[in-house]
């Protein structure tokens, strides 16, 4: 058994504990189930692909943290996560009062962390499967994070329209903000941008051929216009 496999098993056990605890008496059982459909599919996908495409410990760690925070959000529903109660118990005052917030911002945090934490695993997949280099190794993970964030907002909208009522409202979680989806996508994009900038900075300092690889990635590889001339 490799160190990577042992690490993944430990994370799997810890996540299973978090999942079970958050499945016990959730605030809204229907919303909890709806929130975890994609989670279960994603976790099964990670387990199935591990043998022939194991990710790095860094990627698995980032995914683990994000999924745990998502489970907390699904347990309480994102709009009702009692972080104000937690900070008041620990520090004697509510977190919202520190920043002058009026709404529950746990969903904003998780959207930001979606980009911050998952952009790195996405980059790893692009590099190892797509063999992307230079500029594209940073732009494409950012682009995919932004596009999947948009797709998820469309899924939320479709689910809210389909189920309607309190379940639709709980799942959508706009809390009366008409720009909620736009802000969520912006925060996910910002998180991914920060991660790519950090990775690029590290590689700029330690990767000897960084400038050469970046320059080559932006050069035209085929000067013939695509689809205008037959290559037969």
Secondary structure as UniProt FT lines:
FT   HELIX           3..23
FT   TURN            24..25
FT   HELIX           29..49
FT   TURN            50..52
FT   HELIX           57..76
FT   HELIX           78..80
FT   HELIX           83..91
FT   HELIX           95..99
FT   HELIX           106..125
FT   HELIX           126..130
FT   TURN            134..135
FT   HELIX           136..163
FT   HELIX           165..172
FT   TURN            175..176
FT   TURN            178..179
FT   HELIX           180..206
FT   TURN            208..209
FT   HELIX           210..217
FT   TURN            226..228
//
